[in-house]
């Protein structure tokens, strides 16, 4: 999936998917305040309050069926899913479901629900409530609802068991753990206004939402939460918008924040070893890619595309990120089914020169390859890479102009213009999956689209489409064959020179040393499950 926003990396995948799926609400909503504020140290004003620092406002959509952007970091503490994926063990674990079984053909799945779970309204969680939530999400066809596409019928079996009947094999335990569109929530009617309301079963309810203010969202503990409140758990959560990275670093070092993600590497370096803070790092599933416009000159010539992808020194680019990126070794990052380390990834500058000459470009030809590359404004890492890419391409007779554009108002609308010649040449964004499967790296980005959504290479290949349509069922029934299929898909994408492999994000998080129990799970980008934590 899940085009992006990066709470600390620019707002790429603002999920235009969501980014676009839900427009920002212009109305200010303020429910009864929790009475806590962001200042002071652990023993002072903040007490048991967890302060999450974000580079900007988070919430564009409150409806758990429509959400497809940064608000996931809030909603994941208000709503819950049947299962959750553990990226370390590569297995699903129970949340609202305690156990599940499937038929041998993976077309029938039965989930047993946890006893004693209540929605924030006080109503009990039942099999009928699960059916109502999933069916509403499927009807609305928003966000990542497509993860439920295999579901043909949902049958409550009493109050605590629910059966899913599928039209094709699917790993429904993984689907049920998706970052988006898998929330179980209380349904009253399809048109219900979910704005700043709590309809979930999660550990926190929404105390206030103040769009545009410093403390954008405040949550407070749900007293009847099934997980209980034993130990020094945080009973309040503040999501604080801090546009300036230097300010966020100061707040962390002074003890006024508990979590900050996506700070520039140079600021991360200044915080290492400081008392009161810790720096955590781990590779993510978030890839930085540049999609080449296959419908616009000169990139409609495959020789030019192949020249561009081979002309870059990817090792030098990732080194310039100062630890924010590691070099990609394929389309799917390590840790996911279908990851294939390809030793033949592009990077041959002599081949680039040869291809440019064949296409009639390059030094001495009198013709320059002129390219425009867009990226989400405010991302310092991409800006640094863009400057270096310009320098790497210039000696080969390629002129790259790099533009940082605001995601929703500029970069995304430019990419969707009807005339291919009016679009950018290279679209840079981060990509990560909507659920712990690998399919969205291909289905969302490279499959043929009648109306442009995320296929921003504007590419169509019937053979690749067939492989994409087949690999989901293979994941459930024959994983080894699925891996081989993913390898064949990657070979097509690389051979047709559709994408620049600019790196895989390394999560660099700064946390208060008071925080105990934090785990960075790449299956849930930028999410902190606050109830899992305690404080010293």
C-alpha positions in Angstrom: 0.0 0.0 0.0 -0.2 1.5 1.8 1.6 6.4 -1.7 2.6 8.0 1.4 3.1 10.4 3.9 5.9 10.0 5.9 5.6 11.4 9.2 9.0 12.3 9.1 10.0 11.7 5.6 7.9 13.9 3.6 4.4 13.1 2.6 4.7 10.8 -0.2 2.3 8.2 -0.1 -0.2 10.3 1.3 -1.9 7.5 0.0 -2.9 9.7 -2.5 -4.5 6.7 -2.1 -5.8 8.3 0.8 -4.1 11.0 0.5 -6.8 11.3 -1.8 -9.3 9.0 -0.5 -10.4 11.4 2.2 -10.3 15.2 1.9 -9.2 17.1 4.9 -12.1 18.3 7.0 -12.1 22.0 7.4 -14.2 22.1 10.5 -12.6 22.3 13.9 -13.8 19.6 16.4 -13.1 19.7 20.0 -14.5 17.2 22.4 -14.0 17.4 26.2 -10.3 17.9 26.7 -8.3 15.4 28.7 -6.7 18.1 30.7 -3.1 17.1 29.8 -0.6 19.1 27.9 2.7 18.6 26.3 5.4 20.1 28.6 7.2 19.1 31.7 9.1 16.0 32.4 7.9 12.5 33.4 7.6 13.4 37.0 6.0 16.8 36.2 3.0 17.9 34.2 3.0 15.1 31.7 2.9 12.2 34.2 1.4 9.2 32.3 1.0 11.1 29.0 2.8 9.8 25.9 3.8 12.7 23.5 4.2 11.7 19.8 5.9 14.4 17.7 5.0 14.6 14.1 6.4 16.8 11.4 2.9 18.0 10.5 -0.8 17.4 11.2 -1.9 13.8 10.9 -5.6 13.5 10.4 -7.3 13.8 7.1 -10.0 11.1 7.5 -11.5 9.7 10.7 -13.7 7.0 9.2 -11.8 3.7 9.8 -13.2 2.3 6.5 -12.0 5.3 4.5 -8.7 6.2 6.2 -5.7 5.8 4.0 -3.1 8.3 5.3 -1.1 9.4 8.3 -4.0 9.2 10.7 -3.2 5.5 10.9 -0.9 6.3 13.8 -3.9 7.7 15.7 -6.5 5.2 14.6 -4.4 2.2 15.4 -4.7 3.2 19.1 -8.5 3.7 18.8 -9.4 0.7 16.6 -8.2 -2.8 16.4 -8.0 -5.7 13.9 -8.7 -9.4 14.2 -5.0 -10.1 14.0 -1.7 -8.3 14.0 1.4 -9.3 12.0 4.7 -9.8 13.8 7.4 -8.8 11.4 10.1 -10.5 13.5 8.4 -13.9 13.7 6.7 -13.5 10.3 3.5 -14.8 11.8 0.1 -13.3 12.7 -0.9 -13.0 16.3 -4.4 -12.6 17.8 -5.9 -9.3 18.8 -9.7 -9.4 18.6 -9.5 -13.0 17.5 -7.8 -15.5 19.7 -7.6 -18.4 17.2 -8.5 -19.1 13.6 -8.6 -22.1 11.2 -8.8 -22.5 7.4 -9.8 -25.2 5.0 -7.1 -27.0 3.1 -7.8 -25.0 0.0 -7.7 -21.7 1.9 -11.2 -20.7 0.8 -12.9 -20.9 4.2 -11.6 -19.2 7.3 -13.2 -19.3 10.8 -12.2 -16.8 13.5 -13.0 -17.2 17.2 -13.4 -13.8 18.9 -11.9 -12.8 22.3 -14.3 -12.9 25.2 -15.1 -9.7 27.1 -14.4 -7.2 24.4 -16.5 -4.1 24.3 -16.8 -1.2 21.9 -16.3 2.3 23.4 -20.1 2.7 23.5 -20.3 -0.3 25.9 -21.7 -2.7 23.4 -20.1 -6.1 23.2 -18.0 -7.3 20.3 -19.9 -10.0 18.5 -19.6 -12.0 15.2 -22.4 -9.9 13.8 -20.5 -6.7 14.6 -17.4 -8.1 12.8 -19.6 -9.0 9.8 -21.2 -5.5 9.8 -17.8 -3.7 9.9 -16.1 -5.7 7.2 -19.1 -5.6 4.9 -19.4 -1.9 5.3 -15.7 -1.5 4.4 -16.2 -3.6 1.3 -19.3 -1.7 0.2 -17.6 1.7 0.5 -14.7 0.6 -1.7 -12.4 3.2 -0.2 -8.9 3.0 1.2 -7.4 -0.4 0.9 -10.7 -2.2 0.9 -9.5 -4.3 -2.0 -7.7 -6.5 0.6 -11.1 -8.1 1.3 -11.8 -8.7 -2.4 -11.6 -12.5 -2.0 -14.4 -12.5 0.5 -17.7 -13.8 -0.9 -19.7 -14.3 2.2 -19.5 -13.7 6.0 -21.4 -16.0 8.3 -21.7 -15.4 12.1 -21.6 -18.7 14.0 -23.3 -17.8 17.2 -21.9 -14.7 18.9 -18.2 -15.5 19.2 -17.3 -17.2 15.9 -17.4 -15.9 12.4 -16.8 -17.7 9.1 -15.4 -16.1 5.9 -16.2 -17.9 2.6 -13.9 -16.8 -0.2 -14.1 -16.9 -4.0 -10.5 -17.7 -4.3 -7.7 -18.8 -2.0 -6.2 -16.1 0.2 -4.2 -15.8 3.5 -7.1 -14.2 5.3 -5.2 -14.1 8.7 -2.7 -11.8 7.0 -5.5 -9.8 5.3 -7.2 -9.3 8.7 -4.0 -7.7 10.0 -3.8 -5.0 7.3 -2.6 -1.5 8.2 -5.7 0.0 6.5 -9.3 -1.2 5.9 -9.1 -4.1 8.4 -10.3 -2.3 11.5 -13.3 -3.7 13.3 -15.6 -0.9 14.4 -19.2 -0.3 15.5 -21.5 0.2 12.6 -24.7 2.1 12.9 -25.3 3.2 9.3 -23.1 3.7 6.2 -23.5 7.5 6.2 -22.5 7.9 9.9 -20.2 10.7 10.6 -17.0 9.2 12.2 -15.3 12.6 12.6 -13.4 12.6 15.8 -15.6 9.9 17.3 -14.6 6.6 18.9 -16.4 3.6 17.5 -13.6 1.1 18.2 -12.5 -1.4 20.8 -9.0 -0.1 21.2 -7.3 1.1 24.4 -7.9 4.8 23.8 -10.8 7.1 22.9 -10.6 10.5 21.3 -10.6 13.4 23.8 -10.1 16.2 21.3 -9.2 17.1 17.8 -8.0 20.6 17.0 -6.9 20.7 13.3 -4.1 23.2 12.8 -3.2 23.5 16.4 0.0 22.3 18.1 -1.7 19.5 20.0 -3.7 18.2 17.1 -5.2 15.1 18.7 -5.5 13.9 22.3 -6.5 10.4 23.4 -7.5 9.1 26.8 -7.7 5.6 28.2 -10.8 3.5 27.7 -11.4 2.3 31.2 -13.1 -1.0 30.1 -10.4 -2.0 27.6 -10.1 -5.8 27.5 -6.3 -5.5 27.8 -6.5 -3.8 31.2 -4.3 -1.1 32.6 -1.8 -2.9 34.8 1.5 -1.3 35.5 2.8 2.1 34.5 0.9 2.4 31.3 0.2 5.6 29.5 -3.4 6.7 30.0 -3.1 9.8 27.8 -1.6 10.3 24.3 -0.9 13.6 22.6 -0.1 13.9 18.9 1.8 17.1 18.6 2.6 18.8 15.2 6.1 20.1 15.1 7.0 21.3 11.6 10.6 22.2 12.3 12.9 19.1 12.8 15.3 21.2 14.9 12.4 22.0 17.3 11.4 18.3 17.5 15.0 17.4 18.4 15.0 20.1 21.1 11.8 18.8 22.6 13.1 15.3 22.7 16.4 16.3 24.3 14.6 18.5 26.9 12.3 15.7 27.9 9.1 17.2 26.4 8.6 14.5 23.8 8.5 10.7 24.0 8.7 9.8 20.3 10.0 11.5 17.1 10.4 9.7 13.8 11.9 10.8 10.5 14.3 13.4 11.8 17.1 14.3 9.4 20.2 12.1 9.9 22.4 15.0 10.9 20.0 15.8 13.8 19.8 12.1 14.7 23.6 12.1 15.0 23.4 15.0 17.5 21.0 13.1 19.7 23.0 9.8 19.9 24.3 9.3 23.4 22.5 12.2 24.9 21.1 11.5 28.4 17.3 11.0 28.5 16.9 9.8 24.8 17.6 6.7 22.8 17.9 6.2 19.1 16.4 3.1 17.5 17.1 2.0 14.0 15.8 -0.9 11.8 15.3 -1.5 8.1 11.7 -0.9 7.0 9.4 -2.2 4.2 9.3 1.4 2.9 11.0 1.7 -0.5 11.9 4.9 -2.3 11.3 4.6 -6.0 11.3 6.8 -9.0 8.7 5.8 -11.7 9.6 6.7 -15.3 6.9 8.1 -17.6 6.8 5.5 -20.3 4.3 7.5 -22.4 6.3 10.7 -22.8 9.3 11.5 -24.9 12.2 10.8 -24.4 11.3 8.0 -21.8 8.9 6.4 -24.2 12.1 5.0 -25.8 13.1 2.0 -23.8 16.8 2.7 -24.7 16.6 6.0 -22.9 14.8 4.5 -19.9 17.5 1.9 -19.7 20.2 4.5 -20.0 18.7 6.6 -17.1 18.4 3.6 -14.7 21.9 2.5 -15.5 23.5 6.0 -15.4 23.0 6.4 -11.6 25.4 5.3 -8.9 23.0 3.9 -6.4 25.7 3.1 -3.8 26.7 6.8 -3.8 23.1 7.8 -3.5 22.4 5.7 -0.4 25.7 6.8 1.1 24.6 10.4 0.7 21.4 9.7 2.8 23.7 9.3 5.8 21.9 6.2 7.1 18.4 7.2 6.2 18.4 4.6 3.3 20.0 1.3 2.5 20.5 0.2 -1.0 17.6 -1.7 -2.6 18.3 -5.2 -3.9 14.9 -5.7 -5.6 11.3 -4.4 -5.7 10.2 -6.2 -2.6 12.3 -5.5 0.5 13.7 -8.2 2.8 11.3 -9.7 5.3 8.4 -10.2 2.9 7.5 -13.2 0.8 8.8 -12.7 -2.7 11.9 -10.7 -1.8 14.4 -11.5 -4.5 17.9 -10.1 -4.2 18.8 -9.4 -7.9 22.5 -9.1 -8.6 21.8 -7.7 -12.0 20.1 -4.5 -10.9 20.9 -1.5 -13.1 24.0 0.5 -12.5 26.2 0.1 -15.6 27.3 3.6 -16.8 29.2 2.3 -19.8 26.0 0.6 -21.0 24.1 3.9 -20.3 26.4 5.8 -22.7 26.0 3.1 -25.4 22.2 3.2 -25.1 22.1 7.0 -25.3 24.2 7.0 -28.4 22.0 4.4 -30.0 19.0 6.6 -29.2 20.7 9.7 -30.7 21.5 11.4 -27.4 24.6 12.1 -25.4 27.8 14.1 -25.7 28.5 15.1 -29.3 25.0 14.3 -30.6 23.7 17.8 -30.1 20.7 16.4 -28.3 20.2 16.5 -24.5 17.8 14.2 -22.5 15.8 16.8 -20.5 13.9 15.3 -17.5 11.7 16.7 -14.8 11.6 14.8 -11.5 9.1 15.6 -8.8 9.1 14.6 -5.1 7.1 15.5 -2.0 8.2 18.9 -0.8 10.0 19.0 2.6 11.8 15.7 2.3 15.4 16.6 2.9 16.7 13.1 2.0 15.1 13.1 -1.5 16.3 16.7 -2.1 19.9 15.6 -1.3 19.5 12.6 -3.6 18.1 14.8 -6.3 21.0 17.1 -6.3 23.4 14.2 -6.6 21.4 12.5 -9.3 21.5 15.7 -11.3 25.3 15.7 -11.0 25.6 12.0 -11.9 23.5 12.4 -15.1 25.0 15.6 -16.4 28.3 14.1 -17.8 26.2 11.7 -19.9 24.2 14.5 -21.6 21.2 14.3 -19.4 19.7 17.4 -17.7 17.6 16.5 -14.7 15.5 19.3 -13.1 14.3 18.3 -9.6 11.1 19.9 -8.1 9.8 19.5 -4.6 6.0 19.8 -4.8 3.3 19.7 -2.1 1.8 16.3 -2.4 -2.0 16.8 -2.6 -2.1 20.2 -4.3 0.7 19.9 -6.8 2.7 16.6 -7.2 -0.3 14.3 -7.4 -2.5 16.5 -9.6 0.4 17.0 -12.0 0.9 13.2 -12.2 -2.8 12.7 -13.1 -3.1 15.2 -16.0 -4.8 13.7 -19.0 -2.1 14.6 -21.4 1.0 12.4 -20.8 3.2 15.2 -22.2 2.1 17.5 -19.3 3.1 15.0 -16.6 6.4 14.7 -14.9 9.1 12.5 -16.3 10.1 10.9 -13.0 7.7 10.6 -10.0 9.5 9.9 -6.7 7.6 8.5 -3.8 7.8 6.0 -0.9 5.9 2.8 -1.1 5.0 0.2 1.5 2.4 -2.5 1.6 -1.2 -2.2 2.8 -1.0 -5.6 4.5 2.0 -7.9 5.2 1.8 -9.3 1.7 4.0 -8.2 -1.2 1.3 -7.9 -3.8 0.7 -4.2 -3.6 4.3 -3.5 -4.7 3.1 -4.7 -8.1 -0.7 -4.6 -8.2 -0.9 -1.0 -7.2 2.2 0.3 -8.9 2.7 -1.6 -12.2 -0.7 -3.3 -13.1 -2.6 -1.7 -16.1 -5.0 1.0 -15.0 -7.8 2.5 -17.0 -7.8 5.5 -14.8 -4.5 6.5 -13.2 -4.1 5.8 -9.5 -0.6 4.6 -8.5 0.7 3.3 -11.8 2.7 6.5 -12.3 4.9 4.9 -14.9 1.7 4.7 -17.0 2.7 1.2 -18.0 0.7 -1.7 -19.4 1.9 -5.3 -20.0 -0.7 -8.1 -20.3 1.8 -10.7 -19.3 2.7 -8.9 -16.1 -1.0 -8.3 -15.4 -1.7 -12.1 -15.6 1.2 -12.9 -13.2 0.0 -10.2 -10.8 -3.6 -11.6 -10.8 -2.2 -15.1 -10.1 0.3 -14.5 -7.4 -2.2 -13.6 -4.6 -3.8 -17.1 -4.6 -0.4 -18.8 -4.9 0.7 -17.0 -1.7 -2.0 -18.9 0.2 -1.7 -22.3 -1.5 1.9 -22.6 -2.9 4.4 -20.1 -1.4 7.4 -21.5 -3.3 5.6 -21.0 -6.6 4.6 -17.5 -5.5 8.2 -16.7 -4.9 9.1 -17.8 -8.4 6.2 -15.8 -9.8 7.4 -12.7 -8.0 10.9 -13.3 -9.5 9.4 -13.4 -13.0 7.5 -10.2 -12.3 10.6 -8.4 -11.1 12.5 -9.5 -14.2 9.8 -7.8 -16.4 9.9 -4.6 -14.5 13.7 -4.4 -14.5 13.9 -5.3 -18.2 11.4 -2.7 -19.2 13.3 -0.1 -17.1 10.2 1.3 -15.3 11.7 2.3 -11.9 14.7 3.8 -10.2 15.7 1.8 -7.1 16.6 4.7 -4.8 16.8 2.8 -1.6 14.9 1.3 1.3 14.2 3.4 4.3 15.9 2.8 7.6 13.6 3.7 10.4 15.4 6.1 12.7 13.3 6.8 15.8 14.2 9.0 18.8 12.5 7.9 22.1 12.5 9.1 25.6 14.6 6.8 27.8 11.6 6.5 30.0 9.8 4.5 27.4 9.8 0.7 28.0 8.7 -2.0 25.5 8.8 -0.1 22.2 9.0 -2.4 19.1 9.3 -0.9 15.6 7.1 -3.1 13.4 7.6 -2.3 9.6 4.2 -3.8 8.9 2.7 -0.7 10.6 4.7 2.2 9.3 5.2 5.0 11.9 2.6 3.5 14.3 3.3 3.3 18.0 1.0 0.9 19.8 1.0 3.0 23.0 -0.8 0.5 25.2 2.1 -2.0 24.7 4.4 0.5 26.4 5.1 1.3 30.0 7.1 4.2 31.5 9.9 4.2 34.1 
